[in-house]
């Protein structure tokens, strides 16, 4: 049960919790709630350490999103930058490819870099993994779908200039079934910096899309005209928000400020630990 319910956008109630619990996680997995919110999940000190690190970077790489054209994955830019290499950059490549080797060779160093950056405090992803492991009966761990430990803790950066792209393109995120046929895929975002206006998270509380549905999506996105009103959340800085990524979701545009979050996917299969990766 949630500690509190609040109305967002006059559309739906989103539970507010003080911590993760077996009940809240199961409610999200079973599609009984559209999202979970935990305010003040990280300290402002920890958030500022990561923000300072990001703002000191000379350049950032685009965080592309995979879409399927005739069943073949292609990468599209949706206005998001990143620190860290995402696993979706390996989609469509064979085992042993340069793309996969690069991902795995940088996975644990990337996770440890975030840990060292936040020391002596826990990194947001370390806390998330520990909280999930303690709350969920089957535990939680860093994923190793191909027998090698994966990265978790992608820092996502959205500047205002291209923020309209994600607003215009509600999409889903889904690990290919050929890698691991998950029953549900969740996403956890810990928001470190939010623009003063806009940058809201929108999630459509419709049934999760199947693997076949996702591969058939034209250009990997869903038209807003085909969807009901979304659940709208304006994340607060230092807040954790979990959603189901096989439901359409989007981010509203903004004209000033910057949006920075730390993200991990969470894979669910009955009787197995929750598995985290990016």
C-alpha positions as CSV (number, residue, x, y, z in Angstrom):
1,X,0.0,0.0,0.0
2,X,1.2,3.5,-0.7
3,X,1.8,6.0,2.1
4,X,0.0,8.8,0.1
5,X,-1.8,9.3,-3.1
6,X,-1.7,12.5,-5.1
7,X,-3.5,13.6,-8.2
8,X,-1.2,14.5,-11.1
9,X,-2.6,16.3,-14.2
10,X,-6.1,15.4,-13.0
11,X,-5.7,12.1,-14.7
12,X,-4.7,9.4,-12.2
13,X,-3.4,8.8,-8.8
14,X,0.3,7.9,-8.4
15,X,1.5,6.4,-5.2
16,X,4.0,8.3,-3.1
17,X,6.2,6.1,-0.9
18,X,8.9,6.6,1.7
19,X,10.7,3.4,0.6
20,X,10.4,0.5,-1.8
21,X,8.3,-2.5,-0.6
22,X,7.3,-5.9,-1.9
23,X,3.7,-4.6,-2.3
24,X,4.7,-1.4,-4.3
25,X,7.0,-3.4,-6.6
26,X,4.4,-6.1,-7.2
27,X,1.7,-3.5,-7.9
28,X,3.8,-1.9,-10.6
29,X,4.7,-5.3,-12.1
30,X,1.1,-6.4,-12.1
31,X,0.0,-3.0,-13.7
32,X,-2.1,-2.0,-10.7
33,X,-0.4,1.4,-10.5
34,X,1.1,3.5,-13.3
35,X,4.3,4.5,-11.4
36,X,6.0,4.6,-8.1
37,X,7.4,7.8,-6.6
38,X,9.9,8.1,-3.7
39,X,10.9,11.8,-3.0
40,X,14.3,12.6,-1.6
41,X,15.8,9.3,-2.7
42,X,19.3,10.8,-2.8
43,X,20.8,13.7,-0.9
44,X,21.3,17.0,-2.6
45,X,25.0,16.6,-1.9
46,X,25.1,13.4,-3.9
47,X,23.1,14.9,-6.7
48,X,25.3,17.9,-6.9
49,X,28.5,15.7,-7.2
50,X,27.0,14.0,-10.2
51,X,25.7,17.3,-11.7
52,X,29.1,18.9,-11.3
53,X,30.8,16.0,-13.0
54,X,28.3,16.1,-16.0
55,X,28.6,19.9,-16.4
56,X,32.4,19.6,-16.5
57,X,32.4,17.2,-19.5
58,X,33.8,18.7,-22.7
59,X,31.4,16.7,-24.8
60,X,28.5,14.2,-24.4
61,X,27.4,11.3,-26.6
62,X,23.8,11.0,-28.0
63,X,21.7,8.5,-26.2
64,X,19.8,6.9,-29.2
65,X,16.7,4.8,-29.0
66,X,16.2,1.6,-31.0
67,X,13.4,1.3,-33.5
68,X,12.7,-1.7,-35.7
69,X,12.4,-1.3,-39.5
70,X,11.3,-4.6,-41.0
71,X,12.5,-6.4,-37.8
72,X,16.0,-4.8,-38.0
73,X,17.0,-2.4,-35.1
74,X,18.0,1.1,-36.1
75,X,19.1,3.8,-33.7
76,X,17.3,7.2,-33.6
77,X,18.3,10.4,-31.8
78,X,15.5,11.7,-29.5
79,X,17.1,14.7,-27.9
80,X,18.9,12.9,-25.0
81,X,22.7,12.7,-24.2
82,X,24.4,10.3,-22.0
83,X,27.5,9.4,-19.9
84,X,28.0,5.6,-20.2
85,X,27.4,3.2,-23.1
86,X,23.9,1.7,-23.3
87,X,23.3,-2.0,-24.1
88,X,20.8,-1.0,-26.9
89,X,23.9,0.2,-28.9
90,X,24.7,-3.5,-29.3
91,X,21.3,-4.6,-30.7
92,X,21.6,-6.3,-34.1
93,X,25.3,-7.0,-33.6
94,X,26.7,-10.6,-33.2
95,X,28.3,-12.0,-30.1
96,X,32.0,-10.9,-30.0
97,X,31.4,-7.8,-32.1
98,X,33.4,-4.7,-31.4
99,X,30.2,-3.0,-30.1
100,X,29.5,-5.7,-27.6
101,X,33.1,-6.0,-26.4
102,X,33.2,-2.2,-25.9
103,X,30.0,-2.3,-23.9
104,X,31.1,-5.1,-21.6
105,X,34.6,-3.7,-21.1
106,X,33.3,-0.4,-20.0
107,X,30.3,-1.7,-18.0
108,X,31.8,-2.3,-14.5
109,X,34.3,0.6,-14.8
110,X,31.3,2.8,-15.5
111,X,29.3,1.6,-12.5
112,X,32.4,2.0,-10.3
113,X,33.1,5.5,-11.6
114,X,29.6,6.6,-10.4
115,X,30.2,4.8,-7.0
116,X,33.6,6.6,-6.6
117,X,32.1,9.9,-7.6
118,X,29.4,9.7,-4.9
119,X,31.7,8.4,-2.1
120,X,31.4,8.3,0.8
121,X,27.7,8.3,0.1
122,X,26.1,5.4,-1.8
123,X,25.6,6.0,-5.5
124,X,21.9,6.2,-6.5
125,X,22.2,2.9,-8.4
126,X,23.9,1.1,-5.5
127,X,21.1,2.3,-3.2
128,X,18.5,1.2,-5.6
129,X,20.0,-2.2,-6.0
130,X,20.3,-2.7,-2.3
131,X,16.7,-1.5,-1.7
132,X,15.3,-3.8,-4.3
133,X,17.4,-6.7,-3.0
134,X,16.0,-6.3,0.5
135,X,12.4,-5.6,-0.6
136,X,11.9,-8.3,-3.2
137,X,11.6,-11.9,-2.1
138,X,13.9,-13.1,-5.0
139,X,16.4,-10.3,-4.5
140,X,18.0,-8.1,-7.1
141,X,21.3,-8.0,-8.9
142,X,23.2,-6.5,-11.8
143,X,22.1,-8.3,-14.9
144,X,24.3,-10.7,-16.8
145,X,22.0,-11.8,-19.6
146,X,24.9,-13.1,-21.8
147,X,27.0,-14.4,-18.9
148,X,28.9,-11.0,-18.4
149,X,28.1,-8.3,-15.9
150,X,26.3,-5.3,-17.4
151,X,26.3,-1.6,-16.8
152,X,23.7,0.1,-14.6
153,X,23.6,3.8,-13.8
154,X,23.3,5.7,-17.1
155,X,23.4,9.5,-16.6
156,X,20.9,11.0,-19.0
157,X,21.1,14.7,-19.9
158,X,18.4,16.6,-21.8
159,X,19.1,20.2,-22.8
160,X,16.2,22.3,-23.9
161,X,17.0,22.7,-27.6
162,X,15.8,19.3,-28.7
163,X,13.5,18.4,-25.8
164,X,10.5,18.6,-28.1
165,X,11.6,15.4,-29.8
166,X,10.7,13.1,-26.9
167,X,7.4,15.0,-26.4
168,X,6.4,14.3,-30.0
169,X,7.4,10.6,-29.9
170,X,5.8,8.5,-27.2
171,X,7.8,5.3,-27.2
172,X,8.5,2.1,-25.4
173,X,11.7,0.4,-24.2
174,X,12.0,-3.3,-24.5
175,X,15.0,-5.7,-24.2
176,X,14.8,-8.1,-27.2
177,X,13.3,-11.5,-26.4
178,X,16.3,-13.1,-28.1
179,X,18.5,-11.8,-25.3
180,X,16.1,-12.6,-22.5
181,X,12.3,-13.0,-22.6
182,X,11.3,-10.8,-19.7
183,X,7.8,-10.8,-18.3
184,X,8.0,-7.1,-17.5
185,X,10.6,-4.4,-17.9
186,X,10.6,-1.4,-15.5
187,X,12.7,1.7,-15.5
188,X,14.1,3.6,-12.5
189,X,15.1,7.2,-12.9
190,X,16.6,9.3,-10.1
191,X,16.2,12.9,-11.0
192,X,19.1,15.1,-10.1
193,X,18.2,18.3,-12.0
194,X,14.9,19.5,-13.4
195,X,14.0,22.5,-15.5
196,X,11.8,25.1,-13.7
197,X,9.0,24.5,-16.2
198,X,8.3,21.4,-18.3
199,X,10.3,18.2,-18.5
200,X,7.4,16.3,-17.1
201,X,7.2,12.5,-17.4
202,X,4.2,11.2,-19.2
203,X,3.2,7.5,-19.0
204,X,0.1,5.9,-20.6
205,X,-1.6,3.5,-18.4
206,X,-2.6,1.0,-21.1
207,X,-1.8,-2.7,-21.3
208,X,1.9,-3.5,-21.8
209,X,2.9,-4.0,-25.4
210,X,4.0,-7.5,-26.5
211,X,7.3,-8.1,-28.2
212,X,5.4,-8.5,-31.5
213,X,3.5,-5.3,-31.0
214,X,6.7,-3.4,-30.4
215,X,8.5,-4.7,-33.5
216,X,5.5,-3.6,-35.6
217,X,5.5,0.0,-34.4
218,X,6.1,2.4,-37.2
219,X,9.4,4.1,-36.6
220,X,9.3,2.8,-33.0
221,X,6.8,5.4,-31.7
222,X,3.1,5.7,-31.0
223,X,0.9,8.6,-32.0
224,X,-0.7,10.5,-29.2
225,X,-3.9,10.5,-31.1
226,X,-4.0,6.7,-30.6
227,X,-3.6,7.0,-26.8
228,X,-5.8,8.1,-23.9
229,X,-4.8,10.9,-21.6
230,X,-1.4,10.2,-19.9
231,X,-0.4,10.0,-16.3
232,X,1.7,13.2,-15.9
233,X,4.4,13.5,-13.2
234,X,6.6,16.4,-12.6
235,X,9.6,14.8,-10.8
236,X,11.1,16.7,-8.0
237,X,14.9,16.9,-7.8
238,X,16.4,13.9,-5.9
239,X,13.2,11.9,-6.5
240,X,13.1,8.2,-7.6
241,X,10.3,7.4,-10.2
242,X,9.7,3.8,-11.5
243,X,7.5,3.1,-14.5
244,X,6.8,0.1,-16.8
245,X,8.8,0.8,-20.0
246,X,6.6,-1.5,-22.2
247,X,3.9,1.1,-21.8
248,X,4.2,4.2,-23.9
249,X,6.0,7.1,-22.2
250,X,7.3,10.5,-23.2
251,X,8.9,13.7,-21.7
252,X,7.3,17.1,-22.2
253,X,9.5,19.8,-23.8
254,X,11.0,22.8,-21.9
255,X,12.6,26.0,-22.9
256,X,15.1,26.6,-20.2
257,X,17.2,24.8,-17.7
258,X,18.4,21.2,-18.0
259,X,17.1,17.8,-17.1
260,X,19.6,15.3,-15.6
261,X,18.8,11.8,-14.2
262,X,20.5,8.5,-13.4
263,X,18.7,5.6,-14.9
264,X,18.5,1.8,-14.9
265,X,16.2,-0.8,-16.4
266,X,14.8,-3.5,-14.1
267,X,13.9,-6.9,-15.6
268,X,11.3,-9.2,-14.0
269,X,10.8,-12.9,-14.5
270,X,8.9,-14.9,-11.9
271,X,11.1,-16.7,-9.4
272,X,14.3,-14.9,-10.4
273,X,16.1,-11.9,-9.0
274,X,15.2,-8.5,-10.4
275,X,18.0,-7.6,-12.8
276,X,19.4,-4.1,-13.4
277,X,21.1,-2.9,-16.5
278,X,21.4,0.0,-18.9
